[in-house]
Amino acid sequence: STTTALPSTNHHHPNTTTTTSNCAINLYGLPRAFASIVLPSMITNIIRHNPTCDYFVHAYNLTQPEGAGRSGQGGTVHVHELLLLRKAVHAVNPQARVQVTWEPEADFWHRYGDLIRKIHTDPDPKDPTKRRFYPHRAKSYRFPMTVDNILKMWHSIESVWRL
């Protein structure tokens, strides 16, 4: 299947309803099977059990299918499916805030490119044959994908805090 490319701008879909929630659930990631697998599981295991929570979501809109990686088989990303979360949450609590934002992955690389190049290339001052920002003892670390994914995760977390 293919994904229709969205315009190259951030997409922020606010819910104008405000509430005095005592809980916020922040979600981030690549929504490949959100409507078919993730959302039904969230309704059963999270939304029904947390009726007073607000939901904040950040995702990257990939215009090409993602390749298989350490934690998944990859596939096409469907950011528009994230908008289904609002209906599911409002079925339990019509006053809950549900805010969804996504952005092209290229925006991430543009914003953090200099930092990522530094992390990828800075030599360790004690041993210039090694990289400074590299967990040399970590067996599961895959250069450069692991650090890139950590930075994407931090950016997503920061993005939902700004919603």
One Martini backbone bead per residue (centre of mass of N, CA, C, O) as a GRO file, in nm:
protein
  163
    1SER     BB    1   0.103   0.031   0.009
    2THR     BB    2   0.020   0.379   0.020
    3THR     BB    3   0.121   0.715   0.089
    4THR     BB    4   0.008   1.022   0.120
    5ALA     BB    5   0.140   1.314   0.089
    6LEU     BB    6   0.200   1.570   0.293
    7PRO     BB    7   0.253   1.857   0.373
    8SER     BB    8   0.553   2.047   0.468
    9THR     BB    9   0.409   2.046   0.767
   10ASN     BB   10   0.283   2.092   1.053
   11HIS     BB   11   0.037   1.897   1.237
   12HIS     BB   12  -0.230   2.047   1.418
   13HIS     BB   13  -0.491   1.894   1.632
   14PRO     BB   14  -0.703   2.052   1.809
   15ASN     BB   15  -0.880   2.069   2.113
   16THR     BB   16  -1.096   2.306   2.253
   17THR     BB   17  -1.130   2.144   2.489
   18THR     BB   18  -1.138   2.180   2.837
   19THR     BB   19  -0.967   2.051   3.131
   20THR     BB   20  -0.922   1.896   3.468
   21SER     BB   21  -0.688   1.698   3.457
   22ASN     BB   22  -0.488   1.426   3.627
   23CYS     BB   23  -0.400   1.329   3.328
   24ALA     BB   24  -0.136   1.220   3.095
   25ILE     BB   25  -0.104   1.092   2.760
   26ASN     BB   26   0.192   1.010   2.587
   27LEU     BB   27   0.247   0.980   2.235
   28TYR     BB   28   0.478   0.788   2.025
   29GLY     BB   29   0.561   0.734   1.675
   30LEU     BB   30   0.481   0.478   1.427
   31PRO     BB   31   0.177   0.453   1.253
   32ARG     BB   32   0.097   0.143   1.112
   33ALA     BB   33  -0.144  -0.006   1.321
   34PHE     BB   34  -0.356   0.174   1.468
   35ALA     BB   35  -0.653   0.094   1.383
   36SER     BB   36  -0.617  -0.235   1.400
   37ILE     BB   37  -0.441  -0.253   1.689
   38VAL     BB   38  -0.386  -0.016   1.888
   39LEU     BB   39  -0.665   0.112   1.946
   40PRO     BB   40  -0.820  -0.136   2.055
   41SER     BB   41  -0.618  -0.175   2.289
   42MET     BB   42  -0.651   0.104   2.418
   43ILE     BB   43  -0.948   0.088   2.485
   44THR     BB   44  -0.928  -0.165   2.671
   45ASN     BB   45  -0.641  -0.084   2.848
   46ILE     BB   46  -0.676   0.251   2.882
   47ILE     BB   47  -0.924   0.436   2.833
   48ARG     BB   48  -1.134   0.289   3.025
   49HIS     BB   49  -0.919   0.318   3.283
   50ASN     BB   50  -0.880   0.651   3.188
   51PRO     BB   51  -1.125   0.885   3.188
   52THR     BB   52  -0.938   1.157   3.287
   53CYS     BB   53  -0.763   1.166   3.040
   54ASP     BB   54  -0.523   1.303   2.842
   55TYR     BB   55  -0.411   1.342   2.490
   56PHE     BB   56  -0.077   1.312   2.338
   57VAL     BB   57   0.058   1.341   1.996
   58HIS     BB   58   0.351   1.212   1.816
   59ALA     BB   59   0.469   1.217   1.468
   60TYR     BB   60   0.601   1.074   1.180
   61ASN     BB   61   0.596   1.151   0.833
   62LEU     BB   62   0.627   0.897   0.616
   63THR     BB   63   0.653   0.859   0.256
   64GLN     BB   64   0.799   0.594   0.319
   65PRO     BB   65   0.860   0.296   0.386
   66GLU     BB   66   0.966   0.125   0.651
   67GLY     BB   67   1.208  -0.052   0.761
   68ALA     BB   68   1.335  -0.296   0.913
   69GLY     BB   69   1.397  -0.364   1.263
   70ARG     BB   70   1.454  -0.438   1.588
   71SER     BB   71   1.111  -0.383   1.655
   72GLY     BB   72   1.038  -0.450   1.342
   73GLN     BB   73   0.892  -0.471   0.999
   74GLY     BB   74   0.768  -0.229   0.922
   75GLY     BB   75   0.623   0.016   0.698
   76THR     BB   76   0.345   0.198   0.671
   77VAL     BB   77   0.257   0.524   0.746
   78HIS     BB   78  -0.052   0.645   0.938
   79VAL     BB   79  -0.125   0.944   1.063
   80HIS     BB   80  -0.439   0.979   1.022
   81GLU     BB   81  -0.522   0.756   1.237
   82LEU     BB   82  -0.481   0.932   1.497
   83LEU     BB   83  -0.766   1.079   1.480
   84LEU     BB   84  -0.930   0.835   1.611
   85LEU     BB   85  -0.875   0.891   1.911
   86ARG     BB   86  -1.086   1.106   1.975
   87LYS     BB   87  -1.342   0.929   1.955
   88ALA     BB   88  -1.258   0.719   2.170
   89VAL     BB   89  -1.226   0.915   2.408
   90HIS     BB   90  -1.512   1.063   2.382
   91ALA     BB   91  -1.679   0.805   2.454
   92VAL     BB   92  -1.578   0.836   2.762
   93ASN     BB   93  -1.472   1.163   2.734
   94PRO     BB   94  -1.583   1.462   2.603
   95GLN     BB   95  -1.364   1.655   2.777
   96ALA     BB   96  -1.121   1.560   2.657
   97ARG     BB   97  -0.798   1.592   2.557
   98VAL     BB   98  -0.697   1.586   2.201
   99GLN     BB   99  -0.365   1.584   2.068
  100VAL     BB  100  -0.228   1.615   1.732
  101THR     BB  101   0.101   1.556   1.586
  102TRP     BB  102   0.290   1.614   1.279
  103GLU     BB  103   0.597   1.538   1.091
  104PRO     BB  104   0.844   1.553   0.897
  105GLU     BB  105   1.143   1.399   0.913
  106ALA     BB  106   1.311   1.628   0.781
  107ASP     BB  107   1.278   1.830   1.016
  108PHE     BB  108   1.455   1.680   1.214
  109TRP     BB  109   1.720   1.681   1.047
  110HIS     BB  110   1.739   1.987   1.026
  111ARG     BB  111   1.744   2.055   1.334
  112TYR     BB  112   1.974   1.800   1.420
  113GLY     BB  113   2.222   1.764   1.228
  114ASP     BB  114   2.464   1.880   1.389
  115LEU     BB  115   2.439   1.699   1.637
  116ILE     BB  116   2.456   1.428   1.490
  117ARG     BB  117   2.735   1.468   1.366
  118LYS     BB  118   2.880   1.494   1.636
  119ILE     BB  119   2.801   1.217   1.751
  120HIS     BB  120   2.924   1.052   1.504
  121THR     BB  121   3.241   1.203   1.514
  122ASP     BB  122   3.340   1.241   1.789
  123PRO     BB  123   3.613   1.203   1.968
  124ASP     BB  124   3.773   1.051   2.210
  125PRO     BB  125   3.994   1.200   2.428
  126LYS     BB  126   4.128   0.917   2.531
  127ASP     BB  127   4.034   0.778   2.233
  128PRO     BB  128   4.055   0.864   1.898
  129THR     BB  129   3.944   0.572   1.784
  130LYS     BB  130   3.691   0.671   1.929
  131ARG     BB  131   3.381   0.753   2.022
  132ARG     BB  132   3.233   0.956   2.246
  133PHE     BB  133   2.917   0.876   2.161
  134TYR     BB  134   2.962   0.556   2.280
  135PRO     BB  135   2.850   0.239   2.387
  136HIS     BB  136   3.094   0.009   2.411
  137ARG     BB  137   2.934  -0.214   2.603
  138ALA     BB  138   2.692  -0.225   2.415
  139LYS     BB  139   2.552  -0.485   2.230
  140SER     BB  140   2.278  -0.339   2.098
  141TYR     BB  141   2.432  -0.130   1.955
  142ARG     BB  142   2.358   0.070   1.653
  143PHE     BB  143   2.535   0.213   1.413
  144PRO     BB  144   2.341   0.507   1.424
  145MET     BB  145   2.042   0.427   1.501
  146THR     BB  146   2.013   0.448   1.810
  147VAL     BB  147   2.071   0.752   1.850
  148ASP     BB  148   1.863   0.856   1.652
  149ASN     BB  149   1.615   0.735   1.803
  150ILE     BB  150   1.657   0.885   2.067
  151LEU     BB  151   1.628   1.171   1.948
  152LYS     BB  152   1.343   1.129   1.839
  153MET     BB  153   1.214   1.071   2.110
  154TRP     BB  154   1.283   1.338   2.249
  155HIS     BB  155   1.134   1.515   2.044
  156SER     BB  156   0.853   1.392   2.090
  157ILE     BB  157   0.828   1.459   2.386
  158GLU     BB  158   0.860   1.763   2.353
  159SER     BB  159   0.615   1.799   2.162
  160VAL     BB  160   0.389   1.708   2.366
  161TRP     BB  161   0.453   1.929   2.579
  162ARG     BB  162   0.364   2.170   2.374
  163LEU     BB  163   0.050   2.096   2.363
   0.00000   0.00000   0.00000
